[in-house]
């Protein structure tokens, strides 16, 4: 299994010159905040922003979370509601209890479009390699140095665009999010003229 994953990752990296990155290129499995099993496959058919944080981070992760909150507000005001998927880079520490504290700390308790996913180290490594998202953990301090990228993922799992969660303006990212099509009225719900 490891050689299959390594072969797929190497092939993906070799072809990365202009190929689209797809978060579903290799299967990954995750735990939702409450501990239930889930996958990125469950998000197929939806647009979402995907980013990485860890809850004990004192560096860039708080800034990333704040930018994601601004992105969420901006998209809601533009009529472009988008799900936000945050993947933990520290699965050992980011337990369901820590994720509750994280939501409380950033006033995300009622943020229904936010999903926080936790996997094991192999799942995190697979997804970050697919996205060419770099990170490394200092084994002594536990500090994780990492990229600060937010990816816009389309319903097929393809990355459409990305932005820095720190210093890049988000206008181009917001513009890349499609406005949902209005739903057609259901038959039998209109009023008849008399």
N, C-alpha and C positions, 0 to 999 in steps of 0.2 A: 504494500500500500504506500509506504514512504517513497519508494522508487517511482511509483506512478505519479504521486503528487510532485516530486522533484522534477520529473520529466515534463509534466504539464507546466510547471512554473518556469522552467528553463525555456520551453518553447514559447511561452507567453512573453518572457523577457526578450528573447531573440527577435520576436515579431513586433515588439513594442514601438518600433520606429514610427509607425503611423496608425497602428491598429487601435481600435477602441478598447478601452479597459472595460471588463464586464465583471461585476461582483458575483455573478452566478457561474463563472467559468469553472470554479471548483466548489463542491458543496461544503458548506460550513454549518455548524450547529451552535446554537446560543441558548442562554437562559434569559428570559425576560426578567424584569425587576423583581417580581414576586417569586421567581424560581422556576416558572413553567418553561418547558422546552419550546424553542421556536427556531426559525431559520430566516435567512434573507429571501428565500424562495417564497415565504409567506407574504412578502411585500410585492411580489410580481404583480404587475398591473397598476402600480401606483408610482407617482413621482415622489422622491424624497431627497432630503439633504443628509449626507452621511459624514460624520466626523468622529474623531477619537479623542478621549480625555482619560484622566484617572482622577478619582475623587480626592486623593490626598495631595494633589499637585498644588504647589504654592507659586508656580511660575506662570506659564502661558495658558493653562487650562481654565482658570477663572476668566481670563480675557476671551477665550474661545466661547465659553458658555454665555458670557454677556453679549458677544457678537451674534451668537445663534438666537438669543432672545430678541435682539434688535431685528434680525432677519425675519423671525417669526412674526413680529409686530408689523414690519413693513409689508410682508407678503399678505397678511390678513387684511391690511388697509387697502392693498391693491386688488383684493378679491382673488388672490392666488394662494389659498391655504395649501400648505405643503407639510408633509410629515417630516419630523427631524429625528434621525436615528443616530444615537451616540453610542459608540462602542468603547468599552473599557479596555485600557492598555494594561491594567493591573488586576487580573481576575482573582488573584489570591486575596487581595485586600478588599476589593469592591464587592462585598457581600450585600444581600438584600437590605440589611440594616444600614449599611454605609450609603446605599443608593437613596434610601429615604432621607437621610441626613443631607445628602447632596441636593435633592429636590427642595428640602426645606431651606437650605442655605441660599439658594438662588431663586426662591419664590416660584418654584416649578410644580408645586403640589397639585395644582389644577390644570397644568399644561397638558391637555389630552393628546395633542399631536406629537408629543415627545415620547420616544421609546429609548430606553437604555438597555443595551445588550451586553451580556458578559459571557465569555466562552473560556476555554482553557487556553494555555499559551500556544498550542499548535493551531487552534482556530484563528487566534489573533494574528499569528505569523502568516498563515495562509492568506487571509484577507489583506493584510498590509502589503504582502509581496505582490498580490494581484494588482493592487493600486499603486505600487511603487512608493508607498508611504514608509518613511524610514523612522525607526526608533531603536533605542538601546537602553537597557536598565543597568544602573550601577548596583552591583550585588551588595555592596557594603552600605550605601546610604538609602537604597531603594528608589532614588530619584530616577525618573525616566526622561531622557532627552528625546524629543520627537519633533516631527514636522507639524505644521499647523495648517492643515489643508481641510477645506470643506468641499465635498464632492456632490454634484447634482446628478442623481441617478434617475434614469427614465424607467418606464414600466417594464422594459425588457431586461433591466439590470445593467444597461450601458451607462458609463459616465459621460455626460454631455458636456460639462464644464466643471471648473473648480475655482476656488479662490482661497487666498490666505485668510485665516481667521483672525489675524492680527492687524496688518497694516493695509490691506487691499480694500478699496471701496467695493460695496456690494451691488452697485447699480447693474453691472453687466450680468451678474449672477441672477438678480431678481428678474431682469429682462428675459433671461433664458428659461424661466419657469413659465409654462403655458397657463393661460387663463382657462379655467374649466369651461366646457361648453354647457350652455343652459340645458337643463333636462326638459324633454318634451312633456307637455301635460298628458296625464294618463287619461285614457278613454273613460267616459262615464263620470268625470269629475267636474265637467263644465256645467254651467247653467243654461237651460234652454230659454230661448226668447219666447215670450207669450204674445 
